[in-house]
Amino acid sequence: MIATNYGNEICYGTILSDKGSKDEREEFINKTKDIIHFCLNGNSFSEDKNITILKDFVKMDKFQSIQKHLDEGGTIEEFVKDIFCCYH
């Protein structure tokens, strides 16, 4: 929910090697989007938002996700500084 304060696109960060948890499943991602829409839209205190959950990383391994960052002009230093990871 906090991510919606910064824009209408949320990057879902699970990667291909994440196994064994329900949160990497397509069904979980779709239900998460539904909950976000339910909470944000139709309230008197907020304007309706169309939130998109980007799932690019679900089909990438860790190397491919780093390569994507570099291909888009990022640096290794930025990647290390800005990444959120359960093991970080």
MIROKOL-618336 format. One record per residue (C-alpha): x, y, z. Coordinates in steps of 0.2 Angstrom, whole numbers, plus 5000, padded with zeros to 4 digits. Layout:
REM residues N
XYZ;...
END
This chain:
REM residues 88
500050005000;501450125004;502150104986;500550184979;501050354987;502450364975;501550314959;500350204950;501550064946;502249944959;503649834954;503449664962;505149594966;505049414967;506249324955;506249154946;507349064960;506049114974;505248944976;504048864989;503049024994;501249074989;501849254986;502749214969;501149144962;500149234948;498549214959;499349304974;499949444963;498149464956;497349464973;498549584979;498149704965;496249674969;496549724988;497449874983;496149934971;494749894984;495649994998;496150144987;494550164975;492850234980;493450324996;492950504999;494750545005;495650484989;495450494970;495250334961;496950254955;497250124942;498750024950;499849914939;500949784946;502449754936;502949574936;504549574925;505649494938;504549344941;505249264925;507149324928;508449244939;509549364950;510849384936;509549434923;508849564935;510549644938;510849644919;509149724916;509649864929;511349884920;510549884903;509450024908;510850134913;511050094932;512650054941;513149914952;513350034966;511550094964;510949914963;511849874980;511250034988;509450034983;508949844982;507849774995;508149594998;507649475012;509549425014;510249605012;
END
